[in-house]
């Protein structure tokens, strides 16, 4: 029960220090990190967007099945003959060759029988490979600065580039805050000069207790 719980526990990958399109480049980066004294237990290779690629190698028929079975039988027969030659040093060459031929024949028969059962569903030979869209090399947080330093000086390794910062608008292009935008580089307009208006003299005011002035024309009338 404890083994199952340990297997289901996800690995702690840490932070990404480099990203690659192929697995071989990720292996080179891991070798560079280990050579740079980064703890191996802190390193991981994370493949993203996994996919299965099945490459068809050819059409499968009885002749191809017999040839494939003969090769497999020959390999097993050579191993069996080598064991017999070790255990029984006095075995004749003819008996060893007979054992090899029997193994080849059995391999051909088994492969032909297997193909006869599955040929209606599968009549081609293929090779299956699991690959990923990209591979990230990650390290745990305690070793992240050291890993960045090592990969920054390693040749043939492309470290992960941080996200570009958003451009900041210059001060002269700052949006208006109060409805009007004033460009500091633009010349300042001089307001027009208004000529002074002449003042109108005020009428004389009579002193208290003095007689009001008389109009001569009114007296003559």
C-alpha positions in Angstrom: 0.0 0.0 0.0 2.8 2.4 0.8 4.5 1.6 -2.5 1.3 2.5 -4.4 1.0 5.8 -2.5 4.6 6.6 -3.2 4.2 5.9 -6.9 1.1 8.1 -7.2 2.7 11.1 -5.6 3.7 13.6 -8.3 7.3 14.7 -8.6 8.4 18.2 -7.5 9.8 19.8 -10.6 10.6 23.3 -9.5 11.2 26.2 -11.9 12.1 26.1 -15.6 15.7 27.2 -16.5 15.8 26.2 -20.1 13.4 24.9 -22.8 14.2 22.8 -25.9 12.5 21.4 -28.9 14.2 18.0 -28.8 15.1 15.6 -26.0 18.8 15.4 -26.9 19.3 19.1 -26.2 17.6 18.8 -22.9 20.0 15.9 -22.0 23.0 18.2 -22.8 21.6 20.9 -20.5 21.3 18.4 -17.7 24.8 17.2 -18.2 26.0 20.8 -18.1 24.1 21.4 -14.8 25.6 18.3 -13.2 29.1 19.3 -14.4 28.4 22.7 -12.8 27.9 21.1 -9.4 24.1 21.4 -9.4 22.6 18.6 -7.3 21.2 15.9 -9.7 18.3 15.3 -7.4 17.1 18.9 -8.0 17.0 18.5 -11.8 14.1 17.2 -13.9 13.1 17.1 -17.6 9.4 17.8 -18.2 7.9 17.0 -21.6 4.8 19.0 -22.6 2.1 18.1 -25.1 3.0 14.4 -25.4 2.0 12.6 -28.5 2.4 9.1 -30.0 3.9 8.7 -33.4 3.5 5.4 -35.2 5.7 5.2 -38.3 4.6 2.6 -40.9 7.6 0.7 -42.1 5.9 -1.4 -44.8 3.1 -3.8 -45.7 3.0 -7.0 -43.8 2.3 -10.3 -45.5 3.1 -14.0 -45.1 6.5 -13.6 -46.6 7.5 -10.7 -44.3 6.0 -12.6 -41.3 8.1 -15.7 -42.1 11.3 -13.6 -42.5 10.7 -11.8 -39.3 10.0 -15.0 -37.4 13.1 -16.6 -38.9 15.3 -13.8 -37.6 13.8 -14.0 -34.1 14.2 -17.8 -34.1 17.8 -17.5 -35.3 18.7 -15.2 -32.4 17.0 -17.4 -29.8 18.6 -20.5 -31.5 22.1 -18.9 -31.3 21.6 -18.3 -27.6 20.4 -21.8 -27.0 23.3 -23.3 -29.0 25.8 -21.2 -27.0 24.4 -22.5 -23.7 24.6 -26.1 -24.9 28.2 -25.6 -26.1 29.1 -24.4 -22.6 27.3 -27.1 -20.7 28.3 -30.0 -23.0 31.8 -29.3 -24.5 31.7 -32.6 -26.4 28.6 -31.8 -28.5 29.1 -32.2 -32.2 28.8 -29.4 -34.7 26.0 -31.2 -36.6 23.8 -31.4 -33.4 24.4 -27.7 -32.7 23.4 -26.8 -36.3 20.3 -28.9 -36.0 19.2 -27.1 -32.8 19.7 -23.8 -34.6 17.6 -24.9 -37.6 14.8 -26.1 -35.3 14.8 -22.7 -33.5 14.5 -20.9 -36.9 11.7 -23.1 -38.0 9.8 -22.6 -34.7 10.2 -18.8 -35.0 8.8 -18.8 -38.5 5.8 -21.0 -37.6 4.9 -18.9 -34.6 5.2 -15.6 -36.5 3.1 -16.9 -39.4 0.4 -18.2 -37.0 0.3 -14.8 -35.2 0.0 -12.9 -38.5 -2.8 -15.2 -39.7 -4.9 -14.3 -36.6 -4.4 -10.5 -36.8 -4.0 -9.9 -40.6 -7.7 -8.8 -41.0 -7.2 -6.0 -38.4 -3.5 -5.1 -39.1 -1.7 -5.9 -42.3 1.3 -3.5 -41.9 4.4 -3.2 -39.8 5.2 -0.1 -37.8 7.4 1.4 -35.1 5.8 3.5 -32.3 7.5 6.4 -30.6 6.4 8.8 -27.9 7.5 12.4 -28.2 6.7 15.8 -26.8 6.2 19.3 -28.3 9.0 20.7 -26.1 11.1 19.7 -23.1 11.7 22.0 -20.1 14.7 21.5 -17.8 13.6 22.4 -14.3 15.4 22.7 -11.0 14.2 23.1 -7.4 14.2 26.7 -6.0 17.4 26.3 -3.8 19.5 25.5 -6.9 17.8 27.9 -9.4 20.3 30.8 -9.2 23.2 28.3 -9.6 21.5 26.6 -12.6 20.9 30.0 -14.3 24.6 30.8 -13.8 25.7 27.5 -15.2 23.5 27.5 -18.3 24.2 31.1 -19.0 27.9 30.2 -19.5 27.4 26.9 -21.2 27.8 26.6 -25.0 25.0 25.2 -27.1 22.4 25.6 -24.4 19.6 28.1 -24.7 18.3 29.3 -21.3 14.7 30.2 -20.9 14.2 33.9 -21.7 12.0 35.8 -19.3 8.8 37.4 -20.5 9.5 40.9 -22.1 8.4 43.8 -20.0 5.6 46.0 -21.3 6.9 49.2 -23.0 6.5 52.4 -20.9 5.2 55.5 -22.7 7.6 58.5 -22.6 6.7 61.4 -20.4 5.9 63.6 -23.4 3.3 61.1 -24.6 1.6 60.7 -21.2 -2.2 60.7 -21.6 -3.9 63.9 -20.4 -5.0 64.0 -16.8 -7.2 67.1 -16.7 -8.6 67.1 -20.2 -5.7 69.1 -21.8 -2.3 67.7 -22.8 0.6 70.1 -22.8 3.8 69.1 -24.6 6.9 70.4 -22.7 8.8 70.7 -26.0 6.2 72.9 -27.7 6.8 76.7 -27.6 4.6 78.5 -25.1 2.2 81.0 -26.7 2.3 84.6 -25.4 -1.1 86.0 -24.5 -2.1 89.3 -26.3 -1.5 92.6 -24.6 -4.6 94.7 -23.9 -4.1 98.5 -23.9 -5.2 100.3 -20.7 -8.6 102.0 -20.7 -8.4 105.7 -19.7 -10.2 106.6 -16.5 -13.2 109.1 -16.6 -12.8 112.0 -14.2 -15.3 112.0 -11.4 -17.7 115.0 -11.0 -16.8 117.5 -8.1 -18.6 116.9 -4.9 -19.9 119.9 -2.9 -18.7 120.3 0.6 -21.2 120.0 3.4 -23.0 123.4 4.2 -22.0 125.1 1.0 -24.6 126.5 -1.4 -25.3 124.5 -4.5 -24.0 126.1 -7.7 -26.5 128.0 -9.7 -27.1 127.7 -13.4 -26.7 131.2 -15.0 -29.0 130.3 -17.9 -31.7 129.4 -15.4 -31.5 132.8 -13.6 -31.8 134.7 -16.9 -34.9 132.8 -17.8 
